């Protein structure tokens, strides 16, 4: 396996000793993904710089996630250049692989919410997060997005600029004693992940709205968990008595019945009576037979 290491950025991604992403507008930064894994970071930096410099002056940074998959930030000096890079650079082959491009919002958009489920006011959000930088947006999160993120009463905060040193999730800015006293809040700085009332999470709309992937093995095990508590009974008439009620009573002597599902089928001939198949789902598997009733498994 190819050993990769981060490229030595040195001053290449800086302007007068300042990170280019902090120096130039955050709205002029492009996120590039779907890069080949087994390529050195320095080679990726070269290829991306060659490909995306045709849209304007660009500063490229290569990063890798926990799975060692590379991605890049392409910081431009002007918004127009970045938007051209997103639209025209999408699908550009980088070492034989078509890249994916989108505008960057990382380290800028966060959601603050109350762990008790109480609504967070816009003023509360400003008090807690304004110390990390000026806002470009502070608004109540849409109910549909809150449901997707499984939170209640959240407020979306978007910072105006990218700040590589900003750590909103881990750090809690201290409040002045007067402000804390007026609002009943804490004055000591502490991590939001351990805060007794508030949590702050990164806001990713695409990730929040994506349907969770279904693990086929987990789905099979869930079906089996139901099947092992189920009894199938066939060949039952449906016109003479209440099948569901009778079978619930009969199976109730074996175990607690959770559900009875009746599937009615027409007779094979016009003179044949209608028949039913029943599926009884118990709350737990049957450990032993009880009474004189017998259930035929179909």
N, C-alpha and C positions, 0 to 999 in steps of 0.2 A: 504494500500500500504506500502511495506517495505521501511523504511527510510534508505537511504544509505549515507555513508560519506566516504571521501577519507581515505585510511589507513595511519596510522602514520608511514611514511617511516623512519623518524629519520636518522640513519646512514646506514640503510640497503641498500639503493641505492647510497651510496657514497663511495668514496675511498679517504682516507686521507682528508675528508671534502670537496671533489670535486664530483660533480655529475658524476656517472659512465658513462653516455652517453657522457660527455665531456672528461673524462679521457681515455676511451678506444676508438678504431677506430669506426667511424660512420658506416663503412662497416660491422661491427660485431653486428649490432642491428636488432632485428626482431620485426615487428609489428604483434600483435595478436588481432583479432576481432571476432565478432559473439559470444560474451560471454553472459551468462545469465544475464538479467537485475536485477532480484529480488534476488540477492545474495550480501552479504556484501563484501566490497572491501578487507577487511582483509582475508576473506575466498577465494576470487578469487586469491589474491596474494599467498596464501598457495598452492592452487591447481596448479597454473601455475608454481610456483617454483618447486614443486614436479615433474610435468610432463616434464618441459624443462631443469631441472638441469642434466638430464641423458645425455644431449648432451655436457655439459661443465659447467664451473662456470658461473652463470647467476645472474643478478641483475634485479628484476622485479618491474616495476612501473605501477600502475593501474590509469587510467584516465577515465573520462566520458564526453560525448559530451553534446550538449544543450538539447538533448532529454533524457538525463540520461542513455544512453546506454554505457556500459563499454567497454574499450579496454585497451591494455597493450603494454608496451615496454619491451622487453627482451634483455638486453644488455649483450653480451658475451665478453670475453677477446680476442678471436681469431676469425678471419673470417671463418675458417673451421667449427668451432662449430656452428656459426650462420647459415651457409648454410645447415648444417645437420639438424638443428632445423626447418628450413623452409620446407625442402623436407620431412623429416621423421615425423615432429611434426604436419603437416597439418592434420586436421580431428580428432585430439586428443579430447576425450570427457572431457570437463571441466564442472563439475556439470551437467552431462547428455547432454551437448550440444557440437556438433563438432565445433572446432575453425577453423578460417581461418588465415593463416600465409603468410607474405610477407616481403621482406627486407625494411627497413626504409629509406626514403629519406626526411622525414619531416624536416623542418627547415634548409635544405641544398640547395634545388633547387628553384630558383626564376627567374622570367622573368621581365626585365625592358623594358618599351616601352614609346614612345613619344605620348602624348595625341592628338597632331596635326596630327598624322599619318606619320611623318617623320621617316626615318630609324635611329635607334640608332647604332652608331659605336661601335666596340669592345672596343676602347679606352675610349669612353664615359662611357660604362658599368664599366670598370675597375676604372675609376676616381670616380664614384659614389659609388661603392660597395666594393672596395678593403679594405676600412677601417673596414669592418665587419669580415675580416678573409681571409686567403689564399684560392685561387680558385683551384679546381681540373678540372674545365671546364669553358670555356667562349666562346660561339659560337652563330652565328646567328640562330635563331629559324627556323625550317623547315616551308616552306610556308603552307603546309597542316595543321600543328599544329597551326600556326598563324590564319588560317581561322577558325579552330575549336574553338580557344580561342577568336575569334572576335577582334583581334588586328592586327596592321601593324608594320613592322620594329622592332620587338622585339628581344632581345638578352637573351639567356639562360645562367644563371650563377649558377654553382654548387660549393658550398664551400667544402673544404676538410674535415672539422670536424663539428660535431654537437656542437652547443653552446646553452644551455638552456636560456641564457640571450640575445641571438641575436634577435632583433626586426627590421628586415630589412624593413618591410612594413610601420610601423608607424614612424620610425626615419630616418631622413636624415642627414648623417654625414657632418659636415662643411668642406669646402675646404679652402686651403690656399689662401690668396688674390692673389698671383701670378698665381696660377693655375686657379682660377676663372676668373681673368682678361684675361688670355690667351685664355680661352674657352668660355667666355661670360656666365658663370654660376653663381649661387647664392653662397654666402659665409655663410649665416646664416643657422643653422640647422632648419629643419622643417619636418613635417610628409610628406612622399611621397604621402599619400592619399590626401593631400592638395597642393602638389607641382604644380606650374603653367604649367610645361612642362612634367614632368615624373611621371609615375606610376610604382609601383613594386607589383607583385602578386606572390603568391605561385604557383609553377609549379607542376601540377599533370597530368601526361600523360593519365592515365586511365580515369580520370574524364573529361579531355578535349575532348577525342575522343569518349566518350559515346554519343549516340544519346539521345536528350532530351526526357523524358517521356511524352507521350501524355495524357493529362487529358481528360477522356471520356466526362465529362460534358462540358468542353471547346470546344471539337470537335463537340458535339451536338449543342451547341449554335452557333458555326461558320456556321454549315450547315443550321440551322434555319435562321440565318441572311441573307443567300443567298436565301433560299426558300421564305421568306416573301417579297422579291423583284422580285419574278419570276412569270411568267404567262405561263401556258402550253396550247398550241393550237394543236389540233389533226385533223386528217382527211383531210389534205391538199395535193393537187396534186403537184408533183415536176417536171413534164415534160413540163408544159405549161408556167410557168413564174418563175422568180427568187424569191423564197419564202423568202429567207433571206432579200433581199433588200426591198421587199414589206412590210414585217412585221416590219422591222426597221422603215420605214416611218410611218406606221400606229401607232405603239406603241410610236413613237416619239412625237405624239400629246398629249400623256398622261404623259410622263416623258422621261428623257434622258436614252437611251438604252446603257447598258454597254456591253452586249454580247448576241448573238443569237446562240443557239446550235441546229443543225438539226440532227434528227435521222430518217433515211429512212428505211421503212419496205416494204417488198414485199407484193403484194396482196395475198389474201387468196386463190384465184384460178388463173389459167393461164390467164383467161380473165379479171381479175380485175386489174385496174391500180395500179401502185406503189403509196404508200401514205407516208406522212411525219408527224412527230411530232416535234414541235418546242418548245424550252424553251427560253424565253426572260428574261434576267436578267437586271433589271433597277438599276440605281444608288441609288434609295431610294424607299420606298413603295409608292403605288398609294394612294393618299388621296381622290381623287374624279374622277368620270368618265368624259371623255371629248369627244365631237364629237359623231358621230353616229356609230362608230365601236364597236363591241362586241367581246370579247374573251371568248371562251368556255374553262373552266378549266376542264381538264381530270383527 
